[in-house]
Amino acid sequence: MNSPCIQANILALDNIKKLKPNYVIIAQQNDHDKTDWNSIINTLNSYGVEKIIIVGAVPQWHPSLPKVKIKDANFYTQSKINDNGLDLKIIEDDAKAEQFVKKLNTPNVKYISLIKQMCDFNENKYFCETNNGDDLLQLDYGHLSKKGSIYVVDKYIKPFI
C-alpha cells in the first residue's frame, strides 16, 4: 500500500507530464538528503520542465506557533521573535538541504531557503517571522495559513520565477 505522500507525488508527476508546465515548485519539510533528486530532476526535465524550484521548510514551532506567540507580551507588535519553541533541527536541515541542492550543480534547479528569508540571526539567536500584520503566518507547528501561504509565495518565491 502506498503512503499518501507517494500517492500525491504520483498524481503530481502524472499532471506535470500532461500539463507540461515551464516551472515546477517542490516543497519538502525535511530529509532532503534522502531524496533521489537526480531521478526527480531527470523525470521533470524529460517532461519539458524548464525550471525547478525546491523550497525549504518554513520555521517550525513546538508546540505550535499560536501557543508560542500567545505567551509573547509583544504579540501584536513584533513580527519576528526568538523563542525556545523554535525547532532548530529544521534550521539545520535547511542548511544541509541548500548545500545538497547546490552540489547537484544543475543550472535549471534553484533552492529557496525560507529559513534564510524569514529568519534573522543575531546574538547567536534566530528571530523568525511569525505574522503579517495581525495575521499569524502558521496555523500550527509549521503549516502555513491561507494568508500565510499567499504572503510567503508573494514575498519569497515569486521573485525567483
N, C-alpha and C positions, 0 to 999 in steps of 0.2 A: 504494500500500500504506500502511495506517495504522500509525503508531508504536504501541508497546504502551501508551504514556500515553493516546493518543487513544482506543484501543480500551477501555481501562479507564474513561475518562471517559464514553464512550457507554454502557457497561454500567452504570455508576453512575447516570447520568441515567435510563436505562430502568427501573432498580429503584426509584429515587426516585419516578418517575411512578406505578409500580404500588403501592408500599407507602405512599405519602403520609405520610412522617414529619413530625412537628412541627418537628424540628430537623435541620439538616444541618451537619456539621462538614467543612470543606475545609482540607486542608493542601497546601502547595506549598513546595518548597525555596527557590526564588529567582525572579527576574524577574516579580514581582507587577505591575510597571508595564507589562508586555507582555501581560497577561491581559485579556480583554474581560469585566471584572467585571459591567458593566451587563447584558450578554447573559446571563451565568450567573445573576445575581440575578433578572432578569426571568423566566427559564425556571423557576427554583426557586419563585418566587412564584406563577407560573401553575400549578404543581403543588400548591399549597396549603401550601408550607413557611412556617412562621410565623417562625422564627429561623434565621439563617445565621451560623455562627461560622467565621471564617477564622483559621487557626492558623499562625503564623510558624514558621520553622525553629528547630530546636534548635541550640545551639552546635556548631560543626563543627571538627574537629581534623585536622591533617596531620602525619604520615602517617595516624595513626589514634589514637583515644583510648587503647586499650590500650598502644600504643607510647609515647605521650606520658606516660602515667601510670606506666609501669614504671620510667622514669628519675627519678621523683619520690621523694625519700628518705622523704617522709611518705605513701607510697602508701595505707596503711590508715587514717591518722588525719585526713587533710584531705579534706573533701568538696567544697571549691571551690579551684580552682587557677588560676594565671596561667602561661601558657607561650607561647613564640613559635610553637608549633604551632596556636594558636587562629586560626581563619580570620576575620580582621577584615572581609573583604568581606561575609560573611554577616551580620555585625552591622550594617554599613552598609545592606545590602539590607533588613534587617528594619525599620530606622528609616524607610526610604523607603516600604516596604510599609504600615506603620502609618499614615503620613501620607496615602498614596494612598487607603487604605480610608476614612479619616476624611473625606477630601474628597468621597467618594461621597455623604456625608450621607444615608445610608439608615438609618432608625431600627431596622429589624429585622436589621441586619448589625453584627456585633461582630468586632473584630480582637484576637486574643490574641498578644502578643509573648512567646514562650517565652524569648527572649534576656533581656528585662527581668525575667522571672520567675526565670530560672535563673542570672543573672549579676549581680554587684555591680561597680560602677565606683568604684575607689578609687585615689588617687595616679596618675591617668592610665593605669590598667591595668584590664582586665576580669578578674575572678575568677569562674569559671563552675563550676557543679555538675558533678561527674564521677561520683559514686557515691551510692548509698543504702545505708548500712551497708557491707557487704563487696562489694556488687554494683555493677559498673560500669553506668552508665545506657546506654552505647552499645557496640555490637559492633565498630564500625569508625570511620570518619571522622565519621559522623553518624546512622547508622541505630540507632534505639533497640532495646535488648534487650527480651525479653518483660517482664521485671521492670521495666525502664526505662520501657516503654510504660505499664504499669499505674500506676507511680509518677507519671509526668507527667500522665496523664489524671486520676488521683485528686486530685493536688495543684493542678494549674494549669488544667485545663479544666472539670472537674465543677462548680466553684464558679460558673461562668458559665451553667450550664444550669438 
